[in-house]
Each structure stands twice: as structure tokens, then as C-alpha cells.
């Protein structure tokens, strides 16, 4: 049985180093992307480009989570 794909977005200084220290997690990362600081209005659009699941999320909720 194949499990569905999952997308995780980690934000904040050092989050990639914390994940890299956990071997079980590090081995499951397909790609790493580093995104420069975004303007508030760019956050929902940019997340939608990473994975389709983010396209249907309320943009106001993503902006609030970014705060």
C-alpha cells in the first residue's frame, strides 16, 4: 500500500538544522527550498506554488499563521 504524499513547510531560523539532526526525518526529505523573506501578500501565493494542497487554504489563515 502506498501512502499519499505529504508536504511540510518549516519556517524559522535553524529549522532545517533541527530537521537534519533527526536521521529518520532527514532521510525522507525529497527537496529543500530556501525562500527569502516574503511580503505578507506573497505568502499564500508562494505556498500554493509548492504543493496543490496549499492552493485551497484560506489566504487569511496562511497570513495569520505567518505572523
Secondary structure as the mmCIF struct_conf table of DSSP 4:
data_model
#
loop_
_struct_conf.conf_type_id
_struct_conf.id
_struct_conf.beg_label_comp_id
_struct_conf.beg_label_asym_id
_struct_conf.beg_label_seq_id
_struct_conf.end_label_comp_id
_struct_conf.end_label_asym_id
_struct_conf.end_label_seq_id
HELX_LH_PP_P HELX_LH_PP_P1 UNK A 2 UNK A 5
BEND BEND1 UNK A 12 UNK A 12
TURN_TY1_P TURN_TY1_P1 UNK A 13 UNK A 14
HELX_RH_AL_P HELX_RH_AL_P1 UNK A 15 UNK A 21
HELX_RH_AL_P HELX_RH_AL_P2 UNK A 23 UNK A 26
TURN_TY1_P TURN_TY1_P2 UNK A 27 UNK A 28
HELX_RH_AL_P HELX_RH_AL_P3 UNK A 40 UNK A 50
HELX_RH_3T_P HELX_RH_3T_P1 UNK A 52 UNK A 56
BEND BEND2 UNK A 57 UNK A 57
HELX_RH_AL_P HELX_RH_AL_P4 UNK A 59 UNK A 66
#
